[in-house]
Amino acid sequence: MKNKKRSIGFLLGAASNEGGIARVTSIIAEQLQNLSNYEIHIISYVNTNNEGYGWSSDLTFHSLFKERKPLKKRIVNGAYKLNRIIKHNQIDVLVSCGALFGPLGLLGTLFSNTKHVYWDHSNFFQDTDHNFERQGKRITAKFADVVVPLTKTDKVNYEKFSKAKTVTQIYNPVDANLFNQEIVYRSSSKKIISVGRLGKQKNFLGLVDVAKIVLSERPEWEWHIFGKGEQEEKIQEKINKFNLNEKLFLKGHHSNLYEAYNEYSLLVMTSKYEGFPMSLLEGMAKCLPLVSYDISTGPNEIIKEEENGYLIDFENKEEMANRIISLLDDTSTRIKMSENQKSIVNNFKLEQIVGQWDSLFSNLIG
């Protein structure tokens, strides 16, 4: 038994090419799999073709259902299928990725020796319309063996406002592949980039309001948004309404987003809430100055005010537009912020983050 590999399962919605949860899970899972003492299982709620963020072929993939239907309508059946996968593969630790799948992971590990880790990818006070997800977060936190929030702020929140047994904070890492590519900050570029799912959380409808101010004042610049989602049509309609369709572009998914970052001078995020946003980490790794709303968790542990970017009071669109314009006009400040990213990014190196996960699993399994 001493030579038995640690069998770890990651439970998520889908191993697809949409969303930060799949992206960061693929990064952590591959690095753990590369360690000699781990066997990693990716368990998807719904079957996919495992496209997306370079899922390693060495991982073992499972799915609970072929078609996507509301989880609350088949959580019992899903928990039964999950439990069978757990027992058949002798999974030592199941990591439920995100609040929606916490209750499923909780039920799936009942009557087994499997430890349950709840990995919260949003924030404790997340404003969501999804009642099942909101209730599931607190229930899962109470019964999970360990809760892993993404930020130091949420570690305090879980310790103060939940009944979690153990809370261990671990940042999302920067993908090591970002450092394997050429990083050249092109200060002469007149393009702004934003990245994220085109849904309510990322607030791209609000971004259009900011872009209207910026691009009317600085018409020689362009703004590109990468991502797909349910609000795509609404966002495009607003772009057309403001006559920005020749300056503000929805670019969809990019086949090599990491390389595309090199074409931009600035990254902007307008999210209503975040856990620990991957787009800001990626922008940091590519040495882009960052501008973001100062929401409750996430950006304020990545952006150091005036060192590598700016934090703006949420929904202060005029102030965000003014800060962006000031950076567009001040090449020397952008270059300085770009240089500062090279040292700040060390706090989020992959080796350090994987080491924390390894220690967590060691403490749980022994």
Solvent accessible surface area in square Angstrom, and as a share of the most:
residue,aa,sasa,rsa
1,M,195,0.87
2,K,204,0.86
3,N,148,0.76
4,K,78,0.33
5,K,98,0.41
6,R,43,0.16
7,S,4,0.03
8,I,0,0.00
9,G,0,0.00
10,F,0,0.00
11,L,0,0.00
12,L,2,0.01
13,G,14,0.14
14,A,14,0.11
15,A,0,0.00
16,S,27,0.17
17,N,55,0.28
18,E,81,0.36
19,G,29,0.28
20,G,35,0.33
21,I,60,0.30
22,A,3,0.03
23,R,28,0.10
24,V,0,0.00
25,T,0,0.00
26,S,2,0.01
27,I,12,0.06
28,I,0,0.00
29,A,0,0.00
30,E,57,0.25
31,Q,56,0.25
32,L,0,0.00
33,Q,36,0.16
34,N,97,0.50
35,L,68,0.34
36,S,102,0.66
37,N,60,0.31
38,Y,1,0.00
39,E,70,0.31
40,I,0,0.00
41,H,5,0.02
42,I,0,0.00
43,I,0,0.00
44,S,5,0.03
45,Y,4,0.02
46,V,11,0.06
47,N,85,0.43
48,T,37,0.22
49,N,107,0.55
50,N,51,0.26
51,E,92,0.41
52,G,39,0.37
53,Y,60,0.23
54,G,57,0.55
55,W,29,0.10
56,S,17,0.11
57,S,112,0.72
58,D,98,0.51
59,L,9,0.05
60,T,56,0.32
61,F,60,0.25
62,H,40,0.18
63,S,46,0.29
64,L,7,0.04
65,F,18,0.07
66,K,178,0.75
67,E,113,0.51
68,R,149,0.54
69,K,110,0.47
70,P,71,0.45
71,L,11,0.06
72,K,128,0.54
73,K,156,0.66
74,R,36,0.13
75,I,26,0.13
76,V,118,0.68
77,N,70,0.36
78,G,0,0.00
79,A,11,0.08
80,Y,129,0.49
81,K,70,0.30
82,L,0,0.00
83,N,27,0.14
84,R,149,0.54
85,I,25,0.13
86,I,2,0.01
87,K,110,0.47
88,H,154,0.69
89,N,33,0.17
90,Q,121,0.54
91,I,6,0.03
92,D,36,0.18
93,V,0,0.00
94,L,0,0.00
95,V,0,0.00
96,S,0,0.00
97,C,1,0.01
98,G,6,0.06
99,A,5,0.04
100,L,45,0.23
101,F,15,0.06
102,G,0,0.00
103,P,16,0.10
104,L,0,0.00
105,G,0,0.00
106,L,25,0.13
107,L,71,0.35
108,G,0,0.00
109,T,13,0.08
110,L,85,0.42
111,F,186,0.77
112,S,35,0.23
113,N,153,0.78
114,T,15,0.09
115,K,78,0.33
116,H,4,0.02
117,V,0,0.00
118,Y,0,0.00
119,W,3,0.01
120,D,0,0.00
121,H,24,0.11
122,S,18,0.12
123,N,2,0.01
124,F,6,0.02
125,F,111,0.46
126,Q,22,0.10
127,D,114,0.59
128,T,19,0.11
129,D,124,0.64
130,H,82,0.37
131,N,75,0.38
132,F,44,0.18
133,E,29,0.13
134,R,105,0.38
135,Q,103,0.46
136,G,3,0.03
137,K,10,0.04
138,R,118,0.43
139,I,90,0.46
140,T,0,0.00
141,A,0,0.00
142,K,85,0.36
143,F,107,0.45
144,A,0,0.00
145,D,41,0.21
146,V,7,0.04
147,V,0,0.00
148,V,0,0.00
149,P,1,0.00
150,L,2,0.01
151,T,2,0.01
152,K,117,0.50
153,T,53,0.31
154,D,2,0.01
155,K,65,0.27
156,V,78,0.45
157,N,19,0.10
158,Y,0,0.00
159,E,96,0.43
160,K,135,0.57
161,F,101,0.42
162,S,24,0.15
163,K,150,0.64
164,A,22,0.17
165,K,132,0.56
166,T,64,0.37
167,V,17,0.10
168,T,44,0.26
169,Q,20,0.09
170,I,1,0.01
171,Y,32,0.12
172,N,5,0.03
173,P,1,0.00
174,V,1,0.01
175,D,14,0.07
176,A,32,0.25
177,N,78,0.40
178,L,0,0.00
179,F,69,0.29
180,N,119,0.61
181,Q,54,0.24
182,E,119,0.53
183,I,58,0.29
184,V,60,0.35
185,Y,40,0.15
186,R,107,0.39
187,S,28,0.18
188,S,99,0.64
189,S,18,0.11
190,K,98,0.42
191,K,56,0.24
192,I,0,0.00
193,I,0,0.00
194,S,1,0.01
195,V,13,0.07
196,G,14,0.14
197,R,100,0.36
198,L,1,0.00
199,G,5,0.05
200,K,122,0.52
201,Q,50,0.22
202,K,39,0.16
203,N,11,0.06
204,F,6,0.03
205,L,50,0.25
206,G,7,0.07
207,L,0,0.00
208,V,0,0.00
209,D,31,0.16
210,V,0,0.00
211,A,0,0.00
212,K,92,0.39
213,I,55,0.28
214,V,0,0.00
215,L,5,0.02
216,S,80,0.51
217,E,94,0.42
218,R,60,0.22
219,P,74,0.46
220,E,90,0.40
221,W,5,0.02
222,E,55,0.25
223,W,0,0.00
224,H,13,0.06
225,I,0,0.00
226,F,10,0.04
227,G,8,0.08
228,K,76,0.32
229,G,18,0.17
230,E,116,0.52
231,Q,19,0.08
232,E,54,0.24
233,E,127,0.57
234,K,120,0.51
235,I,0,0.00
236,Q,63,0.28
237,E,99,0.44
238,K,46,0.20
239,I,0,0.00
240,N,74,0.38
241,K,154,0.65
242,F,44,0.18
243,N,127,0.65
244,L,13,0.06
245,N,75,0.38
246,E,134,0.60
247,K,63,0.27
248,L,2,0.01
249,F,65,0.27
250,L,35,0.17
251,K,93,0.39
252,G,14,0.13
253,H,92,0.41
254,H,76,0.34
255,S,122,0.79
256,N,56,0.28
257,L,25,0.12
258,Y,33,0.13
259,E,99,0.44
260,A,3,0.02
261,Y,0,0.00
262,N,18,0.09
263,E,79,0.35
264,Y,3,0.01
265,S,0,0.00
266,L,0,0.00
267,L,1,0.00
268,V,1,0.01
269,M,10,0.04
270,T,2,0.01
271,S,1,0.00
272,K,95,0.40
273,Y,36,0.14
274,E,8,0.03
275,G,1,0.01
276,F,4,0.02
277,P,4,0.03
278,M,15,0.07
279,S,13,0.08
280,L,0,0.00
281,L,0,0.00
282,E,1,0.01
283,G,0,0.00
284,M,0,0.00
285,A,3,0.02
286,K,2,0.01
287,C,8,0.05
288,L,2,0.01
289,P,0,0.00
290,L,0,0.00
291,V,0,0.00
292,S,0,0.00
293,Y,1,0.00
294,D,57,0.30
295,I,11,0.06
296,S,70,0.45
297,T,2,0.01
298,G,0,0.00
299,P,0,0.00
300,N,65,0.33
301,E,39,0.17
302,I,1,0.01
303,I,5,0.02
304,K,90,0.38
305,E,78,0.35
306,E,107,0.48
307,E,85,0.38
308,N,0,0.00
309,G,0,0.00
310,Y,19,0.07
311,L,39,0.19
312,I,4,0.02
313,D,102,0.53
314,F,81,0.34
315,E,79,0.35
316,N,64,0.33
317,K,56,0.24
318,E,122,0.55
319,E,64,0.29
320,M,0,0.00
321,A,0,0.00
322,N,84,0.43
323,R,68,0.25
324,I,0,0.00
325,I,21,0.11
326,S,50,0.32
327,L,1,0.00
328,L,9,0.04
329,D,84,0.44
330,D,56,0.29
331,T,58,0.34
332,S,78,0.51
333,T,34,0.20
334,R,5,0.02
335,I,75,0.38
336,K,130,0.55
337,M,1,0.01
338,S,4,0.03
339,E,95,0.43
340,N,42,0.21
341,Q,0,0.00
342,K,113,0.48
343,S,74,0.48
344,I,14,0.07
345,V,7,0.04
346,N,74,0.38
347,N,72,0.37
348,F,5,0.02
349,K,64,0.27
350,L,7,0.03
351,E,129,0.58
352,Q,97,0.43
353,I,1,0.00
354,V,13,0.08
355,G,36,0.35
356,Q,66,0.29
357,W,1,0.00
358,D,43,0.22
359,S,62,0.40
360,L,12,0.06
361,F,0,0.00
362,S,36,0.23
363,N,127,0.65
364,L,33,0.16
365,I,61,0.31
366,G,84,0.81
